[in-house]
Amino acid sequence: MNINWYPGHMKKTKETIKKSLSMVDIVYEVIDARIPYSSRNPDIDEIIGNKPRLIIMAKKDLADEKANELWDIYFKQKGIPSINVDNLKNEGIEDIVKMSYKLTEEKIKALEKKGIKNRPIRVMIIGIPNVGKSTLINSLTKRKGAKVGNKPGVTKTNQWIKIKGNLELLDTPGILWPKFEDKDIALNLAFTGAIKDELLDLETLALELVKKLNSISPDFLTNRYNIINTKKSAYDTIMEIGKKRGCIVKGGEVDFLKTSNIILDEFRRGYLGKITLELPEIN
C-alpha cells in the first residue's frame, strides 16, 4: 500500500517556520500519544535546531496509560521535556504553561536586565496534520478561536494567538515530509487520520489496522464487536464485524467498505479502547 501526501503548502510552511524561529522563545512540538514516534516529523530537529522545545503528547486519553509513561521516560532520556495532554478533560494545560516559564526563565531575566520588562513569552506550535494542535490552542486560550477538524490540513496559514497571562502563540499549518520510507510509519499516520482518507484505499487500510490491533491484543476487537476473532484472518474478522453491524448490501453480501470505515472511525474516536500502536526503546 503506497502512501504519500505532501501538499504544496507544506513546503512553504517549512520555509516559513525556519524564518519565524527568530521571533519565538520556545517551540511546542505536538505529537499523537498513540504514535509518538511516527507522528514526529523527522525534519523538525533540523528545522528548530537548539531552540528550547517542549514535546506535548496530545490525545493521551486515547492512548494506553502505561505506554504514555514509557514515552515520558524515553523523552526524558533524550533530554527533551514532555507533557501529556487529555483533550477531553484539559489535563496537562497548566503544566504546559508552567514548563514554558521554566524553559524561558533565563532569556526573560536577560531581557529584564536590558530594561525589557513584561514581554510576552512567544511560542511556536508545530506538528503534523490532525495531531491535535488546534484543540490544544483552544484549551490554552480557553476559547474556540482555532479551527478544529477531524480532517488534516485545517490550519493553512501562520497566525498569532494571545493567551491569558504572558504567552503568545504562533500557530502553523501541520507539515508532513515528502516521502514515507517506513511502511509502518506511513500506516500509523493513515490509521490515526494524519493523511486524508480520500487519498487512501480504506479497505486495505482497515485490513492493516485489524492486523495491527490483533498483534497488540485481540481483545480490542472482540470486546467492541462481540466477535470471536483470535484465529481469524483480518479479512474474515472484518466480514464478521460487518455482519454484526448490519452492513449488508443487496444479495446478502457484506458491505466491506462501509465496515472498513466503521472500524477506522471507531479506532480514531477511541471506541475500541486506549490503544498505543508503538512503544519506545528505553535504555
N, C-alpha and C positions, 0 to 999 in steps of 0.2 A: 504494500500500500504506500504509494508515493505521496508525501505530504509536504507542501511548500506554500508559504503565504508571506509575501513581502510587498505590501502596497507601496506606491511611490512616496507617500507622505512619511513613511518610516525612515527612509534615507535622509530626508530633510530634517526630521525630528532629531535624529542622531547628531547631525551637524549643529542644530540649534542648541541642543543640550551642551555640547562642548563649548559653544560661545557663551552660554549663560552661566557656566560654572563659576566664573569670577564674581558673579553677582550674589552668590549664596554662601552661607556659612556651613551648612550641613546638608547631606543628601539622605533622604529616606528611600531605601530600596525595598519596594513592596513585592513580596513573593507569596505564592499559594502554599499554605501549610500542608496540603495534600501531596504536593510535588515540589518540595523546596529546591531540589537540585535542578529539575527540568524547567522550573519557572524563573530561573536566574539567567538572564541574557549574558552569554559569555563575553560580550563586548563591553559590559558595564565596568569591569575592573579597569580596563584600558581607558575608558571614557572619563571616569571620575578621578583616576589617579589617587593622590594622597588626601583628597578632600575627606573630612570626617563623615562617617557613614553610620547609619542605623538600619539594620535589617528588620523589617516588620513582616512577620508571618501572619498574613490575613487569612480569614476563613478557618481559624483554629477550631471553631465549633463544628466544622465538617470533617476534621482530621482526628486520627487516633491520639488520645491524650498522652500515652507513653511515648509514641513517636515524636510528639511535639517536644517532650523533654529531651529526647535523644538529639534532636536537631538543635536545641538550645545549647547543649553541651558541645556539639560539633562546631557551631559558630563561635562559641567562647574559645575553643581551642585554636580557631583561626584568628582570634584577636578582634573579632567584629561583634559589637553588642547587638543583641536581637531581642525583640519583644513580640509575644503572641497576642493577637487581637481577635476577640469574638465579635463578629459582625452583628450578631443579633442583640447581644447584651452590652455592647460597647466596652467590654472588659479590655484593659490594657491602654486605653486612651490617655489616662493621667500619667501612666508610666512613660509613654512616649514624650509627653511634654517635659517631664522631669529629666529624662535622659537627654533631651535636646539642650536643656540648660547646662547639664553636666558636660556634654561634649563640646560646647562652645564657650565654656566659662573663661578660659584663658584669653580667647580672642576678644570677648566682651570687655574683660578687665583692661586689656591693652588699648582698646578704643576709648575707654573711660579715662585712662591716663593721658590720652591725647585731647581730652575735653569733649569727646563724643559720647554723650550720655543718652540712655533710654532708646538707643537704636534697636529696632526690632531684629530678632533673630530670623534670618532669611533661610528658608528651607526649600529644596527642590525635591519633588516626589517623582520617582521614576519606577518603571516596571513594565512587564509585558501586558498585552491586552487582556481585559477581563479578569485581572488578578485581584481586584478589589480596591483600586486607588480611589475611585470616586466615592465609594461607600466610606472609606477611611476619612476622606476630606470632609464629608458631611458630618461624620462623628466628631471630628476635631473642631469644626466650625459651629456645631450644634444647629445647623440649618440644612436645607436641601438645595444648596447653591450649585453643586456639581451634578451634572447629568449622570444618572446611573442606569445601566442596562445590562441585560443578560448576554448581549452580543458584544464581541470585541470591536474596538475601534470607535467607541462612543466619543472620547475626547480627541479632537482634531487639531487644536492649536494650544500654544502655551498660554497660561493665564495666572495672574497673581490673585491670591485669595487671602483676605485678612482673617485672623483668628483672635478671639478674645484673649487678652493677655498681651504678650510681647512676641508673637510669632507671625510671620508672613510666609505663605506657601506659594511656590511656583509649581503649578500643575503642568504636566507634559503628556502628550499622547503616548499610549503604550507602543513599545517597539519590540519587534521580533528580530531575528537575524536572517540573512538571505537564504541559507541552506541548512537543513537539519541533517547532519551526518549520522546521528544516532537514531535508529528506528524507535527505540524505547522512549526517548525524549519527545520525538515527534508524536507518538501515540499518546503519551501522558498529556501533552498540550492539547491534543484533539479531544481526549476524554473529558477534560475539565472545561472545554469551551474557549480556550485561548485562540483557536483558529476557527474561522467562520464555518458553520456546518454546510453552507452552500457549496463549499469547495471540497467537501469530503464525500466518500462513499460510506454512508451511515450504516448500511447493513454490515459491511466488513468491519467498520469501527466497533459496532456493537459486539460482533463475534470476538474481536480482540479484547474488548473490555470484559466480557464474560470469562475468557481465558485468564485474564489478569486477576480478576476478583477471585476466581476459584483457586488460583495459585496462592493467594493470601489466606482465604478462608471460604469454603463453600457455604458457610452459614449465612453470609450476606444475602445470597440469592434465595436460599431455601427458606429463610425466615421471612423475607419480604413477600415472596410469591407463593409460599406454601407448596413447594415442589420438592421432590426427591431428586437430587441433582449430582450426587457425589461421583457417579461413574459415567454420566452422560457427556457427550461431546458438546462443544459450545453451540453448535447448530441445533442439536436436539433440545438443549436447555432453552434456547430462545423459542423454539417451536412450542414447548410445553408452557412457557410463560404466556405466549400468545393465546393458547387455548384457555388458560386460566383467566386471562384478562378479556376474553371475548373478542379478540382481534381476528375475526373470521370474515372472509370475503365470500362472494357468491361461489357456490360449489363446495363450501365447507373447508376451503383452504385457509391456512393461517396467513394473515397479512404480515409478512416478515418485516417490511419497512416500518409499519406502524408500531410493531412490537419493539423493534430496534430503537425507535425514537422514545418510547416509554422508558426503556432501560437506561438510556443515556440521560434523559431528563431527570429521572428519579435518582440516579447516582449523583448528578450535579447538584441537586437540591438537598442531598444528604438523607434521602428517604431509605437508602439501603444500609445506613449506619455510618459511624465515624470511621472513615477509611483513609489511610495514608498509603500511597502507591509506591513510595520508595523510602528507604532508610539510609542514614549516613554511615560512612566508615569512620569509626571513632578509635583513636589511638589508646 
